[in-house]
Amino acid sequence: MKKLVSAFAFAAVAATGAVAEDKVTLNMPSAFPGSLIQLGEAGVRLADTLNTLSSGSIKAKFFEPGALVPALEIYDAVSSGAVEAGWAVPGYWGSKNSALNLFSAVPFGPSAGEYVAWLWFGGGEELKNEIYARADIVGHTCGIIAPEASGWFRKEINSVDDLAGLKMRFFGLGAKVMQTLGVDTQLLAGGDIYPALERGTIDATEFSMPAIDQNLGFYNIAKHYYFPGWHQQSTVQELMINKTVWDGMSELQQTIVITACRAQVAYQLAEGEAIQGKALADMQAKGVTVHTWSDEMLGAFRTGWDEVVAAEAAANPDFATAWDSLQSFRAEYKIWGDLGYLK
């Protein structure tokens, strides 16, 4: 609350010209096109918000994927200082450290409220930034979306055997689960998925929630759409800033960044929840068949996840630490969740 009050106090004083701050430039390449509803639009909105709240003390500029660096190379660019900031999701850097996946999306994981609670009040963001600090990066939770869809398929999937051998775009820890079931997965940036699906380079894909998937047009090629999104019940976006740049910002500038990000989390979650029903109805009217996974299929995904998490924790101490932290938080939260919420 102190930081929130400080941010508004600073904005009010700065508007009168009474505060003179050293200007900070944040060139911010994005992993998502600025026109992409929720994911990309949020990055554009964040840059605009930072510029407005800071009265020009922060000069943030959003860059389309590939305009400065390719979408999947933002981590290295921010780490090296080639760019000051980046807009993406932590799970895109899972190849750098598998623990980063846990700060982005967790199979069979928490809902948005529980997830943000762990990140902000359960030590999650501190653990993430301990990892990022080794690469001279600071990461701020700056957006969250509710459940994703589970995937687009050209043919109906009725059993685990139907998955074997499929080439599928898949993200994060969910991809590792799919690999246990015989799926050949690859990570593609959002703008690269449709061409790969159209050419047949991949047979199927998952990406995000219905309104976002609709925006990317997957329904034109694959007509079978599956739920629930067991692999991503909520997904976190973040603003990455080069740590040297971050440490050089004033306390008030840092507070503006934190406050803008926290406001955007609320905006993005509310918007995302509001627009999914219409998107689903529109796509169904265009021939999309919506499916729900059987208990048998969900059980297979769950078994695969149990195998993956055990292997990841054994292979990476950072993953084990973050996983233990999340599980401890969820066990405590469950006491409240079971009592407070309707089932």
SULGI-V523600 format. One record per helix or strand of 2 or more residues. SS is the DSSP state (alpha for helix, beta for strand). FROM is the first residue (numbers start at 1). LEN is the number of residues. If there is no record, write none. Layout:
[[SS:FROM:LEN] [SS:FROM:LEN]]
//
This chain:
[[alpha:2:14] [beta:24:7] [alpha:39:15] [beta:58:6] [alpha:71:10] [beta:85:4] [alpha:90:4] [alpha:98:6] [alpha:112:10] [alpha:124:10] [beta:137:9] [beta:151:3] [alpha:160:3] [beta:167:3] [alpha:172:9] [beta:184:3] [alpha:190:10] [beta:204:2] [alpha:210:7] [alpha:218:3] [beta:224:4] [beta:235:8] [alpha:243:5] [alpha:251:24] [alpha:276:10] [beta:289:4] [alpha:295:21] [alpha:317:24]]
//
